[in-house]
Amino acid sequence: MTSIIIYDEDTKDRTGIKWLLENSAIEIDKIEEAKNSHELITKLTRMDDNKLCIIFNPFTLTETELTHISNTKIKNNYIKLIAISQLEGIEDFKKILHLELFDHIKKPPDPNQVLTSISSAFHKLDKQIKFKKSKEVFLINYHTSFDFVYNLIFSNFNSIKQIYEYAQALGFQLLPNLAIVADIDNFYYKTKNTSEQFKFKFRNKIFHQVEKIIAPYKGSAAAPLGKEKIVILTSLPVCKDNEEFSVNCLTLTEKLQKRIAQNTDCTLTIGVGKQQDTRNLHLSYQEAVSASEHKFFKGNNQVLFYHQETPLSKTLPYQDYELETIVLDKIKLGDLSEALNAFEHLFGKCFYSVNTKPWLLKIKTIQFITTIMRVAAEKGVDSEIVFNFNAKWTYDIIESDYISDLKIIIEKAIEDAINYVSQGKNQQNSRVIKRACKYIDYNYNKNISLNDIAEVVCLNPYYISHIFKKEIGISFIEYLTYKRMQKAKYLLLDTNETISEIAIRVGYSDPNYFSRVFKKYFGSPPSNFRK
């Protein structure tokens, strides 16, 4: 059911919009009017999950009323808000943001723009409802089968008899005896910055391919596990020989990998358990998950057997404080090349060479990046930049699939930290040189030196000399001479003062030396310049 509420205290505006809608090609089941905020909120609150589009002028509403409408919109995702109004100032703009409008149309409204906006809103609502229905159908169709898989891998059945009865009800001819876990490689990066709807469809596309492959295998079932994993239970001949067992498994796992690669733009990394017993499928599942963790070190598109992999340690990885200190010192100095070179040694020793659970390495990475940014903060980088930087990388670290991802993230963190430190240093240098130039501008007629400048800005004379040339493009003495010569030129042309008097006024106690400097600067002595 499509319905619209038109809210406006101006009867003429409401009637005009209503007439426009009634005479348009848009199919609308119900058009209501609300002449005041009380009517609007009452009608809005009473609406069910049917799609609803509201058109109103928001700036006559109080903050309380706006909050009420916003909360109602959150509860009912099938509401789209379109405002027709003039933005009179920042407060109006804040109200627009608060309501999360689908569209905003300026007064007086263009009829075509109004109709286009409403059509777009209804089209968006149609897509939302269709997605909701397809998701509901999917969940209904697979609920029983999924329950069977989940109950097996989480050991919720009380007896083999209960498992057998459940399997019979589902039409299983054999009981599954082995658990396999398929990881969708690079799922996070392939679906990053996409909607939950896109992630759901992406995962289901792969899941349906898996279902088609395992369909001929009696005693097989699959279920999604989180966003990027699929658990597969299958029935294979029990083998005590590990080599024979691996060959039997590869027939299925290679089919899975080949089919997914051919029909999607993804690859699968598959972990295979060791236990081959229906009663111990929960253990087989745990083994499969444990085997698939080795993907973090070995890369994607792998088949990993639990019996072939060394169990990963749950202890914290080795920490080399000496190497870490070298990396941090290079960051402080702004030496990117040396910092990355030192980090290469650190990563090889404390990340690559350890046999540790991935989540522990991720924690170590977060800790190290936090330390890097603390160093940046100590060098003057703004605390807000540091906070946003840490937040930016944390989720990528948590969701990373491979140890190489962590290396790339830390290297980027080092580079960014050095850039932030460098920017902060450049800004600081710029402020220092401005103070130095200001001091020269006011004191050029005195016998000032680089030491005087250094004392004023509280820095080393050598460092001041270096950054002065870098920031201004000329040396301290060249800048001082420039200021003195410009003043001398003005005094020669606009006053009757003697050359000796002018020399003293611009900071030269020796008139002859002043004349030599002036001639070198302008190409002629002061006496000729005045003529």
RAWOLIN-V985537 format. One record per backbone hydrogen bond with DSSP energy under -0.5 kcal/mol. NH is the residue of the N-H (numbers start at 1). CO is the residue of the C=O. E is the energy in kcal/mol with one decimal. If there is no record, write none. Layout:
{{NH & CO & E} {NH & CO & E}}
This chain:
{{3 & 1 & -0.5} {3 & 51 & -1.2} {4 & 30 & -2.4} {5 & 53 & -1.4} {6 & 32 & -2.7} {7 & 5 & -0.7} {7 & 55 & -3.3} {8 & 6 & -0.6} {8 & 34 & -1.6} {11 & 9 & -0.8} {14 & 10 & -2.1} {15 & 11 & -2.8} {16 & 12 & -2.2} {17 & 13 & -2.3} {18 & 14 & -2.5} {19 & 15 & -2.6} {20 & 16 & -2.1} {21 & 17 & -2.2} {22 & 18 & -2.6} {23 & 19 & -1.6} {24 & 21 & -1.4} {28 & 26 & -0.8} {29 & 2 & -1.4} {30 & 2 & -1.6} {32 & 4 & -3.3} {34 & 6 & -2.7} {40 & 36 & -2.0} {41 & 37 & -2.6} {42 & 38 & -2.3} {43 & 39 & -2.6} {44 & 40 & -2.5} {45 & 41 & -2.5} {46 & 42 & -1.5} {47 & 43 & -0.6} {47 & 44 & -0.9} {52 & 78 & -1.9} {53 & 3 & -2.1} {54 & 80 & -2.4} {55 & 5 & -2.3} {56 & 82 & -1.6} {57 & 7 & -0.8} {58 & 56 & -0.7} {60 & 57 & -0.8} {61 & 58 & -1.6} {66 & 62 & -2.5} {67 & 63 & -2.3} {68 & 64 & -2.1} {69 & 65 & -2.3} {70 & 66 & -2.6} {71 & 67 & -2.6} {72 & 68 & -2.1} {73 & 69 & -2.2} {74 & 70 & -1.7} {75 & 71 & -2.0} {76 & 72 & -2.2} {77 & 75 & -0.7} {79 & 76 & -0.6} {80 & 52 & -2.3} {82 & 54 & -3.0} {83 & 103 & -2.1} {84 & 56 & -1.5} {85 & 83 & -0.5} {85 & 105 & -2.0} {88 & 86 & -0.8} {93 & 89 & -1.8} {94 & 90 & -2.2} {95 & 91 & -1.7} {96 & 92 & -1.9} {97 & 93 & -2.1} {98 & 94 & -2.4} {99 & 95 & -1.6} {100 & 96 & -0.7} {100 & 97 & -0.9} {101 & 96 & -0.9} {102 & 81 & -3.2} {103 & 81 & -1.3} {105 & 83 & -3.3} {107 & 85 & -0.9} {111 & 109 & -0.6} {114 & 110 & -2.3} {115 & 111 & -2.5} {116 & 112 & -2.4} {117 & 113 & -2.4} {118 & 114 & -2.3} {119 & 115 & -2.5} {120 & 116 & -2.3} {121 & 117 & -2.2} {122 & 118 & -2.5} {123 & 119 & -2.3} {124 & 120 & -2.3} {125 & 121 & -2.2} {126 & 122 & -2.6} {127 & 123 & -2.0} {128 & 124 & -2.0} {129 & 125 & -2.5} {130 & 126 & -2.5} {131 & 127 & -2.3} {132 & 128 & -2.3} {133 & 129 & -2.5} {134 & 130 & -2.6} {135 & 131 & -2.3} {136 & 132 & -2.2} {137 & 133 & -2.6} {138 & 134 & -2.3} {139 & 135 & -2.4} {140 & 136 & -2.4} {141 & 137 & -2.7} {142 & 138 & -1.8} {143 & 139 & -1.0} {146 & 142 & -3.1} {147 & 143 & -2.4} {148 & 144 & -1.8} {149 & 145 & -1.9} {150 & 146 & -3.1} {151 & 147 & -2.8} {152 & 148 & -1.6} {153 & 149 & -2.5} {154 & 150 & -1.8} {155 & 152 & -1.1} {156 & 151 & -3.2} {157 & 151 & -0.7} {163 & 159 & -1.6} {164 & 160 & -2.5} {165 & 161 & -2.5} {166 & 162 & -2.1} {167 & 163 & -2.6} {168 & 164 & -2.5} {169 & 165 & -2.1} {170 & 166 & -1.3} {171 & 168 & -1.3} {172 & 167 & -2.8} {177 & 234 & -2.5} {178 & 234 & -1.8} {180 & 232 & -2.7} {181 & 271 & -2.7} {182 & 180 & -0.5} {182 & 230 & -3.2} {183 & 181 & -0.6} {183 & 269 & -3.2} {184 & 228 & -2.8} {185 & 183 & -0.8} {185 & 267 & -2.2} {187 & 184 & -1.3} {190 & 186 & -2.2} {191 & 187 & -1.6} {192 & 188 & -0.5} {194 & 191 & -1.5} {199 & 195 & -2.0} {200 & 196 & -2.5} {201 & 197 & -2.2} {202 & 198 & -2.7} {203 & 199 & -2.5} {204 & 200 & -2.3} {205 & 201 & -2.2} {206 & 202 & -1.3} {207 & 203 & -2.4} {208 & 204 & -2.7} {209 & 205 & -1.1} {210 & 206 & -2.1} {211 & 207 & -2.3} {212 & 208 & -1.8} {213 & 209 & -1.7} {214 & 210 & -2.2} {215 & 211 & -1.2} {217 & 214 & -1.3} {218 & 216 & -0.8} {220 & 217 & -1.0} {221 & 233 & -2.4} {223 & 231 & -2.0} {225 & 229 & -3.2} {229 & 225 & -1.2} {230 & 182 & -2.1} {231 & 223 & -2.6} {232 & 180 & -3.5} {233 & 221 & -3.2} {234 & 178 & -2.1} {235 & 218 & -0.6} {236 & 234 & -0.6} {242 & 240 & -0.6} {245 & 241 & -2.3} {246 & 242 & -2.3} {247 & 243 & -2.0} {248 & 244 & -2.2} {249 & 245 & -2.1} {250 & 246 & -2.4} {251 & 247 & -1.2} {252 & 248 & -0.7} {252 & 249 & -0.8} {253 & 249 & -2.7} {254 & 250 & -2.4} {255 & 251 & -0.8} {256 & 252 & -2.3} {257 & 253 & -2.3} {258 & 254 & -2.6} {259 & 255 & -2.7} {260 & 256 & -2.2} {261 & 257 & -2.2} {262 & 258 & -2.0} {263 & 259 & -2.1} {264 & 260 & -1.7} {266 & 260 & -0.6} {269 & 183 & -2.1} {270 & 302 & -3.1} {271 & 181 & -3.0} {272 & 304 & -2.7} {273 & 179 & -2.1} {277 & 177 & -0.7} {280 & 277 & -1.4} {281 & 278 & -1.3} {283 & 280 & -0.6} {284 & 280 & -2.3} {285 & 281 & -2.6} {286 & 282 & -1.8} {287 & 283 & -2.3} {288 & 284 & -2.2} {289 & 285 & -2.4} {290 & 286 & -2.3} {291 & 287 & -2.7} {292 & 288 & -2.3} {293 & 289 & -1.1} {294 & 291 & -1.5} {295 & 292 & -1.6} {296 & 293 & -1.7} {297 & 294 & -1.3} {298 & 294 & -2.3} {299 & 295 & -2.4} {304 & 270 & -3.5} {304 & 302 & -0.5} {305 & 303 & -0.5} {306 & 272 & -2.3} {308 & 305 & -1.2} {309 & 305 & -0.9} {309 & 306 & -0.8} {313 & 355 & -3.1} {321 & 319 & -0.9} {324 & 320 & -2.2} {325 & 321 & -2.3} {326 & 322 & -1.7} {327 & 323 & -2.1} {328 & 324 & -2.5} {329 & 325 & -2.5} {330 & 326 & -2.1} {331 & 327 & -1.8} {332 & 328 & -2.2} {333 & 329 & -1.7} {334 & 330 & -0.7} {334 & 331 & -0.9} {335 & 330 & -2.4} {336 & 334 & -1.1} {339 & 335 & -2.1} {340 & 336 & -2.7} {341 & 337 & -1.9} {342 & 338 & -2.5} {343 & 339 & -2.2} {344 & 340 & -2.0} {345 & 341 & -1.3} {346 & 342 & -2.0} {347 & 343 & -3.3} {348 & 344 & -2.0} {349 & 345 & -1.8} {350 & 346 & -2.8} {351 & 347 & -1.9} {352 & 347 & -2.3} {353 & 348 & -1.0} {354 & 351 & -1.0} {356 & 354 & -0.7} {357 & 313 & -2.6} {360 & 357 & -1.1} {361 & 357 & -1.4} {362 & 358 & -2.2} {363 & 359 & -1.8} {364 & 360 & -2.3} {365 & 361 & -2.2} {366 & 362 & -2.4} {367 & 363 & -2.4} {368 & 364 & -2.4} {369 & 365 & -2.6} {370 & 366 & -2.2} {371 & 367 & -2.0} {372 & 368 & -2.4} {373 & 369 & -2.4} {374 & 370 & -1.7} {375 & 371 & -1.9} {376 & 372 & -1.8} {377 & 373 & -2.4} {378 & 374 & -2.2} {379 & 375 & -1.2} {380 & 377 & -1.7} {381 & 376 & -2.3} {386 & 382 & -1.9} {387 & 383 & -2.5} {388 & 384 & -2.6} {389 & 385 & -2.3} {390 & 386 & -2.2} {391 & 387 & -2.3} {392 & 388 & -2.3} {393 & 389 & -1.5} {394 & 390 & -1.8} {395 & 391 & -0.8} {397 & 393 & -2.3} {398 & 394 & -2.4} {399 & 395 & -2.3} {400 & 396 & -0.6} {400 & 397 & -1.0} {403 & 296 & -3.0} {405 & 402 & -0.8} {406 & 402 & -1.0} {407 & 403 & -1.7} {408 & 404 & -2.1} {409 & 405 & -2.4} {410 & 406 & -2.6} {411 & 407 & -2.5} {412 & 408 & -2.3} {413 & 409 & -2.1} {414 & 410 & -2.6} {415 & 411 & -2.3} {416 & 412 & -2.8} {417 & 413 & -2.7} {418 & 414 & -2.3} {419 & 415 & -2.2} {420 & 416 & -2.8} {421 & 417 & -2.7} {422 & 418 & -2.7} {423 & 419 & -2.8} {424 & 420 & -2.5} {425 & 421 & -2.5} {426 & 422 & -2.8} {427 & 423 & -2.4} {428 & 424 & -2.2} {429 & 425 & -2.9} {430 & 426 & -2.4} {431 & 427 & -1.9} {432 & 428 & -2.2} {433 & 429 & -2.6} {434 & 430 & -1.9} {435 & 431 & -1.9} {436 & 432 & -2.2} {437 & 433 & -2.9} {438 & 434 & -2.2} {439 & 435 & -2.1} {440 & 436 & -2.1} {441 & 437 & -2.8} {442 & 438 & -1.5} {443 & 439 & -1.2} {444 & 440 & -1.1} {446 & 443 & -2.0} {448 & 446 & -1.9} {453 & 449 & -1.6} {454 & 450 & -2.6} {455 & 451 & -2.0} {456 & 452 & -1.8} {457 & 453 & -2.2} {458 & 454 & -0.8} {459 & 454 & -1.9} {464 & 460 & -2.5} {465 & 461 & -2.5} {466 & 462 & -2.0} {467 & 463 & -2.6} {468 & 464 & -2.4} {469 & 465 & -1.7} {470 & 466 & -1.7} {471 & 467 & -2.8} {472 & 468 & -2.7} {473 & 468 & -0.6} {473 & 469 & -1.3} {479 & 475 & -2.1} {480 & 476 & -2.5} {481 & 477 & -2.5} {482 & 478 & -2.1} {483 & 479 & -2.2} {484 & 480 & -2.2} {485 & 481 & -2.8} {486 & 482 & -2.2} {487 & 483 & -1.7} {488 & 484 & -2.4} {489 & 485 & -2.6} {490 & 486 & -1.6} {491 & 487 & -2.3} {492 & 488 & -2.4} {493 & 489 & -1.7} {494 & 490 & -2.3} {495 & 491 & -1.5} {502 & 498 & -2.5} {503 & 499 & -2.5} {504 & 500 & -1.9} {505 & 501 & -2.3} {506 & 502 & -1.7} {507 & 504 & -1.4} {508 & 503 & -3.3} {509 & 507 & -0.6} {511 & 509 & -0.6} {514 & 510 & -2.1} {515 & 511 & -2.4} {516 & 512 & -2.1} {517 & 513 & -2.3} {518 & 514 & -2.7} {519 & 515 & -2.6} {520 & 516 & -2.2} {521 & 517 & -1.9} {522 & 518 & -3.0} {523 & 519 & -2.4} {529 & 525 & -2.2} {530 & 526 & -2.0} {531 & 527 & -1.0}}
